[in-house]
Amino acid sequence: MKRKLTGLIGSLLILAMLLTACSGQAGSTTADGQSSGENTGYEGTELVIGVESGSTNIAFYQEHIDEFTEETGITVEWVEIPHDNMHERFVQEAISQSGAIDIYDTDQPWISEFASKGYLEPLGDKLSEEDKSDFYESALDASSYKGEIYSIPFFVHTPVVFYRTDLFEEAGITEFPKTWEEYADAAKKLTQGDVYGTIIEAKQAGEPVTHLVDWIYQNGGSIIDADGNIMINSEENAEVFEFLLKMMYEDQSVMPGSVGYDNADVDNMFMQGQVAMVKAWPYLYAMAKDPEQSTIYDNFSVAIQPAGKEQSTAAWTWGFGISSSSEKKDAAWEFIKWATSSETLAQLGITNINPVPRISSLEVVQNDETLTDLDKECIQTMSDALNYASNATENPNFPTVQNELSYTLSNIMSQQTGVEEGLKQAEQAIKEAIE
């Protein structure tokens, strides 16, 4: 028995040596201990990733993709698509099940729709509990459908308010408004000459609806309840429009032409010094502090949106999701692990001066010596806003709702229809579209 056991152990040792030798021939590691890609099993693999063209976040990944390729041996082909065409292109690809795109650059409003139709792979079980606890809860919640995670966020944000510090000082406003009433009062005081207090986006487009969602949440209203019931025509939502209409037409503190504006127009008006307060996405910060783009680069700051009946907002994410028809799902996950790691996200936040979806990444950003105190203060404010954020797109029908609300917002704010009639028509149209 002893001789047999000894022989078995010897055979296992020889086998282990042979496997080690083979492994050593297959690849090596870099100086920092990362694999050079020769022994990962993915050599020669190419991933196709469909992304938003012109995105600064995607530009970051494109600039750093060689690092990922060196680590894994996986190369990437980027398919850049204008945002307005992304949803249609991705739906067509998903329906065809061709597997031509391995990873989708997922805008949050599509996640529930895609997940409900089986277009995306569930990813929750691929994240460790440590990873899950490191992401902001609102970030993962906004990337989920029915409790399952379908996209790993590389960017999470909610609109914040950009405001002119010099104009606040001139108007004697010492603290940023905490409530709707204070916000409306400040907007009136700040409206002087050619400068208006604020802007209310009301262009017939999807983007302005995301800001409308925040107003609705802050007033205790909703769009679709937990059971999927359409809740557009409500007293709370009517109060939202009445408040906005008062600022625009009675107070006259809203910049004329707002009914035709979306976020790009708002960004430009703020940077050109024509408005004192705007609700905008965090990415405006990097543009507003650039003297080549902005006339107010050293006279602004950022604040959390004021509260109505509630302190609330909607969380919105961009992330990476794996196509269910991809034949390279394991390699796709390798990319997502790298792209959403704490280290990579920290560098993304530092480069673009953006909020980041991981708590550990935010700590690195706040300790970075290349950022100014104002940079860090504003990033912290953008991140703190996520504590009041929740998922607005849990229902797969949200894209339909968003499209219909774009008509409602435009028609009511331009006074083409009354509040009561506009909300009634919207609710009826949405029910007919999804039932």
The 8 nearest C-alpha neighbors of each residue, nearest first, counted from 0:
[[1, 3, 2, 4, 5, 6, 7, 8],
 [0, 2, 4, 3, 5, 6, 7, 8],
 [1, 3, 5, 0, 4, 6, 7, 8],
 [4, 2, 6, 0, 1, 5, 7, 8],
 [5, 3, 7, 1, 6, 2, 0, 8],
 [6, 4, 2, 8, 7, 3, 1, 9],
 [5, 7, 9, 3, 4, 8, 2, 10],
 [8, 6, 4, 10, 9, 5, 3, 11],
 [7, 9, 11, 5, 10, 6, 12, 4],
 [10, 8, 6, 12, 7, 11, 5, 13],
 [9, 11, 7, 13, 12, 8, 6, 14],
 [12, 10, 14, 8, 9, 13, 15, 7],
 [11, 13, 15, 9, 14, 10, 16, 8],
 [12, 14, 16, 10, 15, 11, 17, 9],
 [13, 15, 11, 17, 12, 16, 10, 18],
 [14, 16, 12, 18, 17, 13, 19, 11],
 [17, 15, 19, 13, 14, 18, 20, 12],
 [16, 18, 20, 14, 15, 19, 21, 13],
 [19, 17, 21, 15, 20, 16, 22, 14],
 [20, 18, 22, 16, 21, 17, 23, 15],
 [21, 19, 23, 17, 22, 18, 16, 24],
 [22, 20, 18, 24, 23, 19, 17, 25],
 [23, 21, 19, 25, 20, 24, 18, 26],
 [24, 22, 20, 21, 25, 26, 19, 27],
 [23, 25, 21, 22, 26, 20, 27, 19],
 [26, 24, 22, 38, 23, 37, 21, 27],
 [25, 27, 37, 38, 24, 23, 22, 35],
 [28, 26, 35, 34, 37, 23, 38, 29],
 [29, 27, 34, 35, 33, 32, 30, 26],
 [28, 30, 32, 33, 31, 35, 34, 27],
 [31, 29, 32, 28, 33, 34, 35, 27],
 [32, 30, 29, 33, 28, 34, 35, 70],
 [33, 31, 29, 30, 28, 34, 35, 27],
 [34, 32, 29, 28, 31, 70, 35, 30],
 [33, 35, 28, 70, 36, 29, 27, 71],
 [34, 36, 70, 69, 28, 37, 29, 27],
 [35, 37, 71, 72, 70, 34, 39, 38],
 [36, 38, 26, 35, 39, 25, 42, 72],
 [39, 37, 26, 25, 36, 40, 27, 22],
 [40, 38, 41, 36, 37, 71, 42, 72],
 [39, 41, 38, 42, 37, 36, 72, 71],
 [42, 40, 44, 39, 72, 73, 43, 71],
 [43, 41, 72, 44, 40, 73, 37, 36],
 [42, 44, 41, 73, 45, 72, 74, 40],
 [45, 43, 73, 41, 42, 74, 46, 72],
 [46, 44, 74, 75, 73, 43, 47, 76],
 [47, 45, 75, 76, 101, 74, 48, 44],
 [46, 48, 76, 100, 101, 75, 77, 102],
 [49, 47, 102, 77, 100, 101, 78, 103],
 [48, 50, 78, 103, 104, 79, 77, 102],
 [51, 49, 104, 79, 78, 80, 48, 52],
 [52, 50, 80, 82, 79, 81, 54, 53],
 [51, 53, 79, 80, 81, 54, 50, 82],
 [52, 54, 55, 51, 58, 81, 57, 79],
 [53, 55, 57, 56, 52, 51, 58, 50],
 [56, 54, 58, 57, 59, 53, 351, 282],
 [57, 55, 59, 54, 58, 60, 347, 351],
 [56, 58, 60, 54, 59, 55, 61, 50],
 [59, 57, 55, 61, 56, 60, 62, 54],
 [60, 58, 56, 62, 57, 61, 55, 63],
 [61, 59, 57, 63, 62, 58, 64, 56],
 [60, 62, 58, 64, 59, 63, 57, 77],
 [61, 63, 59, 60, 64, 58, 65, 57],
 [64, 62, 60, 61, 65, 66, 59, 67],
 [63, 65, 67, 61, 66, 60, 62, 68],
 [66, 64, 68, 67, 63, 69, 62, 74],
 [65, 67, 69, 64, 68, 63, 70, 71],
 [68, 66, 70, 64, 65, 69, 71, 337],
 [67, 69, 72, 73, 65, 71, 70, 66],
 [70, 68, 35, 66, 67, 36, 71, 72],
 [71, 69, 35, 34, 36, 67, 68, 33],
 [70, 72, 36, 68, 73, 69, 39, 67],
 [71, 73, 36, 42, 68, 69, 41, 70],
 [74, 72, 68, 44, 71, 45, 41, 42],
 [75, 73, 45, 68, 46, 44, 72, 76],
 [74, 76, 46, 45, 47, 77, 73, 48],
 [75, 77, 47, 46, 48, 78, 74, 45],
 [78, 76, 48, 47, 79, 49, 75, 50],
 [79, 77, 49, 48, 50, 80, 76, 47],
 [80, 78, 52, 50, 51, 77, 49, 81],
 [79, 81, 52, 51, 85, 50, 82, 84],
 [82, 80, 52, 84, 83, 51, 85, 79],
 [81, 83, 85, 84, 51, 80, 52, 86],
 [82, 84, 81, 85, 86, 80, 87, 51],
 [85, 83, 82, 81, 87, 86, 88, 80],
 [86, 84, 88, 82, 87, 80, 83, 89],
 [85, 87, 89, 88, 84, 90, 83, 109],
 [86, 88, 90, 89, 85, 84, 91, 83],
 [89, 87, 85, 91, 90, 86, 84, 92],
 [88, 90, 92, 86, 91, 87, 85, 93],
 [91, 89, 93, 87, 92, 88, 86, 94],
 [92, 90, 88, 94, 89, 93, 87, 95],
 [91, 93, 89, 95, 90, 94, 88, 96],
 [94, 92, 90, 96, 95, 91, 118, 89],
 [93, 95, 91, 96, 92, 90, 118, 97],
 [94, 96, 92, 97, 93, 91, 98, 90],
 [97, 95, 93, 324, 94, 98, 92, 99],
 [96, 98, 95, 99, 324, 92, 93, 325],
 [97, 99, 325, 324, 100, 96, 101, 326],
 [98, 100, 97, 101, 47, 325, 92, 96],
 [101, 99, 47, 98, 102, 48, 49, 325],
 [102, 100, 325, 322, 47, 48, 321, 46],
 [103, 101, 321, 48, 320, 322, 100, 49],
 [102, 104, 49, 320, 105, 319, 48, 321],
 [103, 105, 50, 319, 49, 318, 102, 106],
 [106, 104, 318, 103, 317, 319, 107, 320],
 [105, 107, 317, 108, 109, 316, 104, 318],
 [106, 108, 316, 109, 110, 105, 317, 315],
 [109, 107, 392, 110, 106, 398, 397, 111],
 [110, 108, 112, 107, 111, 113, 106, 105],
 [111, 109, 113, 107, 112, 108, 114, 142],
 [112, 110, 395, 114, 144, 113, 109, 393],
 [111, 113, 395, 109, 115, 110, 114, 116],
 [112, 114, 118, 110, 116, 111, 115, 109],
 [113, 115, 111, 117, 119, 116, 112, 118],
 [116, 114, 112, 113, 117, 111, 395, 144],
 [117, 115, 113, 114, 118, 112, 119, 111],
 [116, 118, 114, 119, 115, 113, 323, 120],
 [117, 119, 113, 323, 116, 93, 114, 322],
 [120, 118, 322, 323, 114, 117, 321, 113],
 [119, 121, 323, 321, 149, 322, 122, 118],
 [122, 120, 149, 148, 123, 119, 147, 124],
 [123, 121, 149, 125, 148, 124, 120, 150],
 [122, 124, 148, 125, 126, 147, 121, 149],
 [123, 125, 126, 122, 127, 121, 148, 147],
 [124, 126, 123, 122, 127, 332, 121, 336],
 [127, 125, 124, 123, 130, 131, 128, 122],
 [126, 128, 130, 129, 131, 125, 124, 123],
 [129, 127, 131, 130, 132, 126, 133, 124],
 [128, 130, 127, 132, 131, 133, 126, 134],
 [131, 129, 133, 127, 128, 132, 126, 134],
 [130, 132, 128, 133, 129, 134, 127, 126],
 [131, 133, 129, 130, 134, 128, 135, 136],
 [134, 132, 130, 357, 131, 358, 129, 359],
 [135, 133, 357, 131, 356, 132, 136, 358],
 [134, 136, 138, 137, 356, 357, 133, 358],
 [135, 137, 138, 139, 140, 134, 132, 131],
 [136, 138, 140, 135, 139, 389, 141, 388],
 [139, 137, 135, 141, 136, 140, 155, 356],
 [140, 138, 142, 141, 136, 137, 143, 135],
 [141, 139, 137, 143, 142, 138, 136, 390],
 [140, 142, 390, 138, 139, 143, 137, 314],
 [143, 141, 139, 140, 150, 148, 149, 138],
 [144, 142, 148, 147, 140, 141, 149, 146],
 [143, 145, 111, 147, 146, 393, 148, 114],
 [146, 144, 147, 143, 393, 111, 148, 115],
 [145, 147, 144, 143, 148, 140, 123, 142],
 [148, 146, 143, 144, 145, 123, 149, 121],
 [147, 149, 143, 123, 122, 142, 150, 121],
 [150, 148, 121, 122, 143, 320, 120, 142],
 [151, 149, 320, 319, 142, 318, 148, 152],
 [150, 152, 318, 319, 320, 153, 142, 149],
 [153, 318, 151, 154, 317, 316, 150, 319],
 [152, 154, 318, 339, 317, 356, 151, 344],
 [155, 153, 317, 152, 316, 355, 356, 318],
 [156, 154, 316, 356, 315, 138, 355, 317],
 [157, 155, 315, 314, 316, 154, 354, 158],
 [156, 158, 314, 315, 313, 159, 280, 385],
 [157, 159, 280, 279, 278, 281, 156, 160],
 [158, 160, 303, 278, 304, 279, 302, 280],
 [161, 159, 278, 302, 277, 301, 304, 303],
 [162, 160, 301, 277, 276, 300, 278, 302],
 [161, 163, 276, 299, 275, 300, 164, 301],
 [162, 164, 299, 275, 166, 165, 298, 167],
 [163, 165, 299, 167, 298, 166, 162, 168],
 [166, 164, 168, 167, 163, 298, 169, 299],
 [167, 165, 169, 168, 163, 164, 170, 189],
 [168, 166, 172, 164, 170, 165, 169, 171],
 [167, 169, 171, 165, 166, 170, 172, 164],
 [170, 168, 166, 171, 167, 165, 172, 164],
 [171, 169, 167, 168, 172, 166, 189, 188],
 [170, 172, 168, 169, 173, 167, 166, 188],
 [173, 171, 167, 170, 174, 168, 175, 185],
 [172, 174, 171, 168, 175, 167, 170, 176],
 [175, 173, 172, 176, 167, 177, 171, 168],
 [174, 176, 177, 173, 302, 172, 182, 167],
 [177, 175, 181, 182, 178, 305, 174, 185],
 [176, 178, 305, 306, 175, 181, 179, 182],
 [179, 177, 306, 305, 181, 180, 176, 307],
 [180, 178, 182, 307, 181, 305, 306, 183],
 [179, 181, 183, 182, 178, 184, 307, 176],
 [180, 182, 176, 184, 178, 179, 183, 185],
 [181, 183, 179, 176, 185, 180, 184, 186],
 [182, 184, 186, 180, 185, 181, 179, 187],
 [185, 183, 181, 187, 186, 182, 180, 188],
 [184, 186, 188, 182, 187, 183, 189, 181],
 [185, 187, 196, 183, 189, 184, 188, 252],
 [188, 186, 252, 184, 190, 185, 189, 196],
 [189, 187, 185, 186, 190, 184, 170, 196],
 [188, 190, 196, 186, 187, 191, 185, 170],
 [191, 189, 195, 196, 187, 188, 194, 252],
 [190, 192, 194, 189, 193, 195, 188, 196],
 [191, 193, 194, 190, 195, 189, 273, 196],
 [192, 194, 191, 195, 273, 190, 274, 254],
 [195, 193, 273, 274, 191, 192, 190, 196],
 [196, 194, 190, 274, 254, 252, 197, 253],
 [195, 197, 186, 190, 189, 275, 252, 274],
 [196, 198, 276, 253, 277, 195, 274, 275],
 [199, 197, 253, 254, 277, 257, 200, 265],
 [198, 200, 257, 201, 253, 197, 258, 243],
 [201, 199, 260, 207, 257, 261, 202, 258],
 [200, 202, 258, 409, 207, 408, 259, 260],
 [201, 203, 259, 260, 258, 204, 261, 409],
 [202, 204, 405, 409, 406, 201, 205, 408],
 [205, 203, 405, 202, 206, 207, 402, 208],
 [204, 206, 208, 207, 405, 401, 402, 209],
 [205, 207, 208, 209, 204, 261, 262, 210],
 [208, 206, 200, 209, 210, 205, 261, 201],
 [209, 207, 211, 210, 206, 205, 405, 212],
 [208, 210, 212, 207, 211, 206, 213, 205],
 [211, 209, 213, 212, 208, 207, 214, 158],
 [210, 212, 208, 214, 213, 209, 215, 207],
 [213, 211, 215, 209, 210, 214, 216, 208],
 [214, 212, 312, 216, 210, 211, 215, 313],
 [213, 215, 211, 217, 212, 216, 218, 239],
 [216, 214, 220, 212, 218, 213, 217, 236],
 [217, 215, 213, 219, 220, 218, 214, 311],
 [216, 218, 307, 309, 311, 214, 215, 219],
 [219, 217, 308, 307, 215, 216, 220, 235],
 [220, 218, 216, 217, 308, 309, 235, 215],
 [221, 219, 215, 235, 216, 218, 236, 222],
 [222, 220, 223, 230, 216, 215, 224, 219],
 [221, 223, 230, 231, 229, 224, 220, 212],
 [222, 224, 229, 228, 230, 227, 221, 225],
 [225, 223, 227, 228, 226, 222, 221, 229],
 [226, 224, 227, 223, 228, 394, 393, 229],
 [227, 225, 224, 228, 223, 229, 394, 393],
 [228, 226, 224, 225, 223, 229, 394, 230],
 [227, 229, 224, 223, 226, 230, 225, 222],
 [230, 228, 223, 231, 222, 227, 426, 224],
 [231, 229, 222, 223, 232, 221, 228, 233],
 [232, 230, 222, 426, 233, 229, 422, 236],
 [231, 233, 422, 423, 230, 426, 236, 234],
 [234, 232, 236, 235, 231, 237, 230, 220],
 [233, 235, 237, 236, 238, 232, 220, 239],
 [236, 234, 220, 238, 233, 237, 218, 219],
 [237, 235, 239, 233, 238, 234, 220, 215],
 [236, 238, 234, 239, 240, 235, 418, 233],
 [239, 237, 241, 235, 236, 240, 242, 234],
 [240, 238, 236, 242, 237, 241, 243, 215],
 [239, 241, 243, 242, 237, 238, 244, 418],
 [240, 242, 238, 244, 239, 243, 245, 237],
 [243, 241, 245, 239, 240, 244, 238, 246],
 [244, 242, 240, 246, 245, 241, 247, 239],
 [243, 245, 247, 241, 246, 242, 248, 240],
 [246, 244, 249, 242, 243, 247, 248, 241],
 [247, 245, 250, 243, 244, 252, 249, 248],
 [246, 248, 253, 251, 244, 245, 252, 249],
 [249, 247, 251, 245, 244, 250, 246, 253],
 [250, 248, 245, 251, 246, 247, 244, 252],
 [249, 251, 246, 252, 248, 245, 247, 187],
 [252, 250, 247, 248, 249, 253, 246, 187],
 [251, 253, 196, 187, 250, 186, 195, 190],
 [254, 252, 247, 197, 198, 251, 195, 196],
 [253, 255, 195, 198, 257, 256, 197, 252],
 [256, 254, 257, 253, 258, 247, 198, 251],
 [255, 257, 258, 259, 254, 260, 253, 198],
 [258, 256, 260, 259, 200, 255, 199, 254],
 [257, 259, 201, 202, 256, 260, 200, 413],
 [258, 260, 202, 257, 256, 201, 261, 200],
 [261, 259, 257, 202, 200, 264, 258, 201],
 [260, 262, 200, 264, 263, 202, 207, 265],
 [261, 263, 265, 264, 266, 279, 206, 260],
 [262, 264, 266, 265, 261, 267, 260, 268],
 [265, 263, 267, 262, 260, 266, 261, 268],
 [264, 266, 262, 268, 267, 263, 269, 261],
 [267, 265, 263, 269, 264, 268, 262, 270],
 [266, 268, 270, 264, 265, 269, 271, 263],
 [269, 267, 265, 271, 273, 270, 266, 264],
 [268, 270, 272, 266, 274, 271, 267, 273],
 [269, 271, 293, 267, 272, 268, 287, 294],
 [272, 270, 268, 269, 294, 273, 267, 293],
 [271, 273, 269, 270, 274, 295, 294, 268],
 [274, 272, 194, 268, 271, 269, 195, 193],
 [273, 275, 195, 194, 269, 196, 197, 272],
 [274, 276, 196, 163, 162, 197, 195, 189],
 [277, 275, 162, 197, 161, 196, 274, 160],
 [278, 276, 161, 160, 197, 198, 279, 162],
 [277, 279, 160, 159, 158, 161, 276, 280],
 [280, 278, 158, 159, 277, 160, 281, 262],
 [279, 281, 158, 282, 283, 159, 157, 278],
 [282, 280, 283, 284, 353, 279, 158, 159],
 [281, 283, 284, 280, 285, 353, 286, 351],
 [284, 282, 286, 281, 285, 287, 280, 266],
 [285, 283, 287, 282, 286, 281, 288, 352],
 [284, 286, 288, 287, 283, 282, 352, 289],
 [287, 285, 283, 289, 284, 288, 292, 293],
 [286, 288, 284, 293, 296, 289, 285, 270],
 [287, 289, 296, 286, 285, 290, 284, 293],
 [288, 290, 286, 291, 287, 292, 293, 296],
 [291, 289, 293, 292, 296, 288, 294, 287],
 [290, 292, 289, 293, 294, 286, 288, 296],
 [293, 291, 290, 289, 286, 287, 294, 270],
 [292, 294, 270, 290, 287, 296, 295, 289],
 [293, 295, 271, 296, 270, 272, 290, 292],
 [296, 294, 298, 293, 297, 270, 272, 299],
 [295, 297, 288, 287, 293, 290, 294, 298],
 [296, 298, 295, 299, 288, 294, 290, 287],
 [299, 297, 295, 164, 165, 163, 296, 300],
 [300, 298, 163, 164, 162, 297, 295, 161],
 [299, 301, 162, 161, 164, 163, 302, 377],
 [300, 302, 161, 160, 377, 162, 159, 380],
 [303, 301, 160, 159, 304, 380, 161, 300],
 [304, 302, 159, 384, 160, 305, 380, 301],
 [303, 305, 159, 160, 302, 306, 158, 177],
 [306, 304, 177, 178, 179, 176, 303, 307],
 [307, 305, 310, 178, 309, 217, 179, 177],
 [306, 308, 217, 309, 218, 179, 178, 310],
 [307, 309, 218, 217, 219, 306, 310, 178],
 [308, 310, 217, 307, 306, 311, 218, 219],
 [311, 309, 306, 217, 387, 307, 305, 308],
 [312, 310, 387, 217, 309, 216, 388, 306],
 [311, 313, 388, 213, 387, 216, 314, 389],
 [312, 314, 388, 389, 391, 390, 213, 157],
 [315, 313, 388, 157, 389, 390, 156, 141],
 [316, 314, 156, 155, 157, 107, 313, 141],
 [317, 315, 155, 107, 154, 152, 318, 156],
 [316, 318, 106, 154, 105, 152, 107, 153],
 [319, 317, 152, 153, 151, 105, 150, 104],
 [318, 320, 104, 150, 151, 105, 103, 102],
 [319, 321, 150, 103, 102, 149, 105, 119],
 [320, 322, 102, 120, 119, 101, 323, 103],
 [323, 321, 119, 325, 324, 101, 102, 118],
 [322, 324, 119, 120, 118, 325, 321, 117],
 [325, 323, 98, 96, 322, 326, 97, 93],
 [326, 324, 98, 101, 322, 327, 323, 328],
 [325, 327, 328, 324, 98, 101, 323, 329],
 [328, 326, 325, 330, 329, 331, 101, 46],
 [327, 329, 331, 330, 326, 325, 332, 321],
 [330, 328, 332, 331, 327, 333, 326, 334],
 [329, 331, 333, 332, 327, 328, 334, 41],
 [332, 330, 328, 334, 329, 333, 327, 335],
 [333, 331, 335, 329, 334, 330, 336, 328],
 [332, 334, 330, 336, 331, 335, 337, 329],
 [333, 335, 331, 337, 332, 336, 338, 330],
 [334, 336, 338, 332, 337, 333, 339, 331],
 [337, 335, 333, 334, 339, 338, 340, 332],
 [336, 338, 334, 340, 335, 339, 333, 343],
 [337, 339, 335, 336, 340, 334, 343, 344],
 [340, 338, 336, 153, 337, 344, 335, 343],
 [341, 339, 337, 343, 342, 336, 338, 344],
 [340, 342, 360, 344, 343, 345, 359, 339],
 [341, 343, 345, 340, 344, 346, 360, 339],
 [344, 342, 346, 340, 345, 341, 338, 347],
 [345, 343, 347, 341, 346, 342, 339, 340],
 [346, 344, 360, 348, 342, 347, 343, 364],
 [345, 347, 349, 343, 344, 348, 350, 342],
 [346, 348, 344, 350, 345, 349, 351, 343],
 [349, 347, 353, 345, 352, 346, 351, 350],
 [348, 350, 346, 352, 347, 351, 364, 345],
 [349, 351, 347, 348, 352, 346, 59, 353],
 [350, 352, 353, 348, 349, 347, 285, 55],
 [353, 351, 349, 348, 350, 285, 374, 378],
 [354, 352, 348, 351, 378, 355, 281, 282],
 [353, 355, 378, 382, 381, 348, 156, 155],
 [354, 356, 357, 348, 154, 361, 353, 155],
 [355, 357, 134, 155, 135, 154, 138, 153],
 [358, 356, 134, 360, 133, 359, 355, 135],
 [357, 359, 361, 360, 133, 134, 362, 135],
 [358, 360, 362, 361, 357, 341, 133, 363],
 [361, 359, 345, 341, 357, 363, 362, 358],
 [360, 362, 364, 358, 363, 359, 365, 355],
 [361, 363, 365, 359, 360, 364, 366, 358],
 [364, 362, 360, 366, 361, 365, 345, 367],
 [365, 363, 361, 367, 366, 362, 349, 345],
 [366, 364, 362, 363, 367, 375, 361, 379],
 [367, 365, 363, 364, 368, 362, 370, 361],
 [366, 368, 364, 365, 369, 370, 363, 349],
 [367, 369, 370, 366, 371, 365, 364, 372],
 [370, 368, 367, 371, 349, 366, 364, 374],
 [371, 369, 368, 374, 367, 375, 372, 349],
 [370, 372, 374, 373, 375, 369, 368, 376],
 [371, 373, 375, 374, 376, 370, 377, 365],
 [374, 372, 376, 371, 375, 377, 300, 370],
 [375, 373, 371, 377, 372, 376, 370, 378],
 [374, 376, 378, 372, 373, 377, 365, 379],
 [375, 377, 373, 379, 374, 378, 372, 380],
 [376, 378, 380, 379, 374, 375, 301, 373],
 [379, 377, 381, 375, 380, 354, 376, 374],
 [378, 380, 382, 376, 377, 381, 383, 375],
 [381, 379, 377, 383, 382, 378, 384, 376],
 [382, 380, 378, 384, 379, 383, 354, 377],
 [381, 383, 379, 384, 380, 385, 354, 378],
 [384, 382, 380, 385, 381, 386, 379, 303],
 [383, 385, 381, 382, 386, 387, 303, 380],
 [384, 386, 388, 383, 387, 382, 137, 314],
 [385, 387, 384, 383, 388, 137, 382, 135],
 [388, 386, 311, 385, 384, 312, 310, 389],
 [389, 387, 312, 313, 385, 314, 386, 311],
 [388, 390, 313, 314, 137, 391, 312, 387],
 [389, 391, 141, 314, 392, 313, 140, 393],
 [390, 392, 313, 393, 389, 314, 141, 212],
 [391, 393, 394, 108, 390, 397, 111, 395],
 [394, 392, 111, 144, 391, 390, 395, 143],
 [393, 395, 396, 392, 397, 111, 227, 112],
 [396, 394, 112, 111, 397, 393, 115, 392],
 [397, 395, 394, 399, 398, 400, 112, 433],
 [396, 398, 400, 399, 395, 392, 394, 401],
 [399, 397, 401, 400, 396, 402, 108, 109],
 [400, 398, 402, 397, 401, 396, 403, 429],
 [401, 399, 397, 403, 398, 402, 404, 429],
 [402, 400, 398, 404, 399, 403, 397, 205],
 [401, 403, 399, 405, 400, 404, 398, 205],
 [402, 404, 400, 405, 406, 401, 399, 425],
 [405, 403, 407, 401, 406, 402, 408, 400],
 [404, 406, 203, 408, 402, 204, 403, 407],
 [407, 405, 409, 404, 403, 408, 203, 410],
 [406, 408, 404, 410, 405, 409, 421, 411],
 [409, 407, 405, 411, 406, 410, 201, 404],
 [408, 410, 201, 406, 203, 412, 407, 411],
 [411, 409, 415, 407, 413, 408, 416, 412],
 [410, 412, 414, 416, 413, 408, 409, 417],
 [413, 411, 414, 409, 410, 408, 258, 244],
 [412, 414, 410, 411, 415, 409, 258, 416],
 [415, 413, 411, 416, 412, 410, 417, 409],
 [416, 414, 410, 413, 411, 417, 412, 409],
 [415, 417, 414, 411, 410, 421, 420, 418],
 [416, 418, 420, 419, 421, 411, 414, 415],
 [417, 419, 421, 420, 411, 422, 237, 416],
 [420, 418, 422, 421, 417, 423, 237, 232],
 [419, 421, 423, 417, 422, 418, 424, 416],
 [422, 420, 418, 424, 423, 419, 417, 407],
 [421, 423, 232, 425, 424, 419, 420, 418],
 [422, 424, 420, 426, 421, 425, 232, 419],
 [423, 425, 427, 421, 422, 426, 428, 420],
 [426, 424, 422, 428, 427, 423, 429, 421],
 [425, 427, 429, 423, 231, 428, 424, 232],
 [426, 428, 424, 430, 425, 429, 431, 423],
 [429, 427, 425, 431, 426, 430, 424, 432],
 [430, 428, 432, 426, 431, 427, 425, 400],
 [431, 429, 427, 432, 433, 428, 434, 426],
 [430, 432, 428, 429, 434, 433, 427, 426],
 [433, 431, 429, 430, 434, 428, 399, 427],
 [434, 432, 430, 431, 429, 396, 399, 428],
 [433, 431, 430, 432, 429, 396, 428, 427]]
